[in-house]
Amino acid sequence: MDDKTLLQAIGAYLAHVQTLLECLPREPIAQAVRLLHEARLARRRIFIMGNGGSAATASHFVNDLNKLTIVPGQPRFRAMGLTDNVPLLTAWANDSGYENAFAEQLVNFVEPGDVVVAISGSGNSPNVLRAAETAHAAGAAVIGITGFDGGRLKAASDICILTSCHCMAQVEDVHMVLEHLMASTLREVAAQLPAEA
């Protein structure tokens, strides 16, 4: 591949991601930020999950909610990654099927008022969908972060943030920007509140 062709390919990829970011619907993002902020103030738990690249995004989001958002005088997030305990994840996958690996973890902890963040590029991951069902049955809210046409996760979410794209790599790029955007915004929102006594 010559330099001109290489630079064109790089430019085309970046231009497409930029277009996807510009087209993101703002209102569902704002709704998700409001819900997460309310959960923080109420000291509810946040559970986050995904498969493959979405598992990496889920772990990164947990990291950023629990550390990046810290504001002195404000409650800290109580975020848990359902992808991060590998022995437990594989135990449930082995004994009850991979489609139950996230839902079974939720059963131990999820309570009314908690929030489940379900990340799936296609929106059709069986284990993510089963976790969304489990969350709703327990009275928790579901934020879906998805791509393609939203899949079944779109209808299974209380709030759905959809990246309308059929390139998984670019969907995952946007999802990573989304988690940084939400965590950074949540820190700014908390910084505007009066400090707790």
Sequence and secondary structure as in RCSB ss.txt:
>XXXX:A:sequence
MDDKTLLQAIGAYLAHVQTLLECLPREPIAQAVRLLHEARLARRRIFIMGNGGSAATASHFVNDLNKLTIVPGQP
RFRAMGLTDNVPLLTAWANDSGYENAFAEQLVNFVEPGDVVVAISGSGNSPNVLRAAETAHAAGAAVIGITGFDG
GRLKAASDICILTSCHCMAQVEDVHMVLEHLMASTLREVAAQLPAEA
>XXXX:A:secstr
  HHHHHHHHHHHHHHHHHHHHHS HHHHHHHHHHHHHHHHTT EEEEE STHHHHHHHHHHHIIIIIT  TTS 
  EEEETTS HHHHHHHHHHH GGGTTHHHHHHH  TT EEEEEESSS  HHHHHHHHHHHHTT EEEEEE TT 
HHHHHH SEEEE   S HHHHHHHHHHHHHHHHHHHHHHHHTS    
